[in-house]
Amino acid sequence: MKETIISNLQAVHQRIKAACALAGRDVQDVQLLLATKTVPPEKIRMAIEAGETLIGENKVQEFRDKHEALKDLRVERHFIGHLQTNKVKDVLKYVSCIQSLDRLPLAQELDKRLQSEGRRLDVFIQVNTSYEESKFGVAPDAVEYLVKQVQAFDTLHIKGLMTIGLLDVEVEKMRPSLSLLREIKTRLGMEHLKLSMGMSQDLELAIAEGSNMVRVGTSIFGNRFLGKEIWNENEIIS
Ligand SMILES: *Cc1c(COP(=O)(O)O)cnc(C)c1O
């Protein structure tokens, strides 16, 4: 199991490197986040001990369940799933960044809690660049307004933009939802923002479109949906 994870990690780093070379980009500008949903703590530990520094969970419950087993490890933890307002207090125990900020009420709740804890938090604004109803994220034409609203909170520091993008069997169909995130960054005039996009299936494309952080699960830890007939998108976002 350990050998598999290590060789999978090497393969993913190789893909990132090759995609950067092709795009004429510096490999240092693309971080790898391990998407660890449904992955047991022993496997996560192996990846971290192999040198990985950044993990993301989609559910507060999973952070809670795995906390005891992983708490000795120095690793940056991000929240990457849909966040309910009533889970804010809990999630703040585990993370230094929330990548799925997509609405004002959530920003307000975060601000309230962060103020009482006297701390600041990095956030990414999640954008629904694929325009799918099943996806969370602020609509592309409402990003600017949400960014302005979030900037008003001293406790929240906007570090970047995040999207899940369109998942399709045809890779080229996924490109517009990735290039759109880059265009939005440019439109905002905020070139310093990081772009979090690209997963197992589309990381090369995402890097070509300017991603600074790819979030990879399946290519490292194997298929979560083994035994299930179809890819269920709701599982990756809920
Ligand atoms: C699961 C997940 C990923 C990783 O997806 P894989 O296809 O397994 O690499 C990335 N981002 C988010 C938000 C996810 O939920």
The ligand as an ORCA input file, in Angstrom:
! r2SCAN-3c Opt
* xyz 0 1
  C     -12.566     15.085     -4.535
  C     -12.155     16.446     -4.871
  C     -11.002     16.676     -5.613
  C     -10.124     15.565     -6.147
  O     -10.782     14.847     -7.129
  P     -10.074     13.573     -7.815
  O     -10.789     13.447     -9.095
  O     -10.275     12.432     -6.907
  O      -8.648     13.899     -7.993
  C     -10.659     17.987     -5.856
  N     -11.407     19.022     -5.418
  C     -12.520     18.839     -4.710
  C     -13.297     20.018     -4.258
  C     -12.931     17.545     -4.433
  O     -14.049     17.371     -3.740
*
